[in-house]
Amino acid sequence: MSEKTFVGFIYAFTGLFALICFLPFWLVAINSFAAESAIKRHGYQLIPKVFSLDAYRFLFHGRQVVSSYGVSLTVTVAGTVLAVLITAMYAYVLAHPKVKYRNVLAFLTYFTMIFGAGLVGFYILIANWLHLKDTLWALILPYLLNPFFAFIMVSFFRTLPYEINEAATVDGASDWTIFFRIIFPISKPVVATVALFYALQYWNDFFLALMFIDNYKLHPLQMMIRQLISNINISAYVGGNTAYTRPLPTYGVQLATVCVTIGPLIFLYPFIQKYFVKGITIGALKG
């Protein structure tokens, strides 16, 4: 097999694989504009026979979508910023060669990746001890420090020459100054990578809302999707107290909700992509 034939085969295989991966997204997006009757009669089609905006009209008829969007955006932005700062500072301590008990801290961090307190203990901590039930902090606090992400940053920080710290210390810089004005700015690849991981974790999570949020006005988007797909009181959940006079587009609403909620992540990836591969490879291959 010649080199051109092999390259052509690789391109064809990659293109076919990309098309297969793209197909489910296309079916969800295009059928969210299909009429409910067409979906029930013909199923999901590549090009629907009858188009309709009933699903989006119904979805935005009430205030739940706007409310859930606000909750998800608030939790994702605040949680990602706080989590990246806390994880980076903690990883810097673990990677610093002159911190006395860094090995003990590293063991305790690794230990939490293997053993947990269990669901009952976790619920008692958040709901009964910290009294965070029905608050946004219940959706933010549990994910502020992920041990796996911390070790990724530890591996990256260990690749940085320690002479940078020594030179800054000689110039009179404190540890806070060294970290925030020198180490953190030159760690953009790993910071962007971990920030993307945290953003995905916060945005896609519904488990915390399922356990700790009873007030539907504080439901994030993923919890809203779960309620819609489960067909639990769908009309009252999305429409509130306002009556919706048209037939309920059950399948269309589910597809339209997925399209509405996935939008921010699609716009986020292009800005993070240039850091993503570099951050993963540096943190994985050196350390």
C-alpha positions, 0 to 999 in steps of 0.5 A: 500500500502506497503512502497516498493510499494510506493517507486517503484511507485515513482521511476517509475513515476519519471523515466517516467516523466524524459523520457518524458522530455528527449524525445524532446531533443533527437528528436532535437539532433538525427534529426539534423543528419538526411537527409533533405529528410528523415525529409520531408518524414517521419517527426521527428523520434526517429531513422532517416532512413537516416543520414547526416551532411549537416545541420552542414556543412551548418551551419559552412560554413559561419562565422555567427555561430562563430561570434554569439558564440563570441558575446553570450559568451562575453555578458554572461560572462561579463554580469554575472560577472558584474551583480553578483557583482552589485547585491551582493553589492546592496543586501548587502546594503539592508540587512545591519541593519545600513544603514539609507535609506535601507527601502527606497531603498528596496521600490524603488527596489520593485516598479520597479518589479511592474511598468516599464517605458514602451517599448518606454521609455526603447528604448529612454533611451538605444538608444537615451540618452545612445547611445548604439545602435549597441553595446554590452553594449546594451545587457549587461547594461539593465540586470545588476540589477534584483530586484528579484535576489537582494531580493534573496541575501538580504534574504541570507545576513540576515541569516549571523550573524551580529557579523561577521561585528562587529568583522571585524570592531573592527579589523579595516576592512572597509566596502569594506574589510568586503564585498569582503574578508568575506561576499562574499566568504561565500556566494557561494551558493546564488552567484552561484545560482544568477550567474546561473540565470543571465547566463541563462538570458543573454544566452537565450535573443534575445529581446535586440538584436531584438530592439537595434542591426541592425548589423548582425555581433553583433547578439547573438546566440539566435537572429541567431536562430530566424532568421533561424527559421523565414526563413529570408534570411537564405542562406545569413545570415549563408553563407555570400557572399559564395555560398552554392552549395548543397540543403538548409537543412532548417529543419536540420539547425534549429535543428543543431543550437539549438544543437550548442547553447545549449551546453555551458549551458549543461556543466555549470549545473554540476558545479553549481548544488551543490550550486543551491538547497542550495542557493534557499532554504536558500534565500527563507526560512530564512529572 
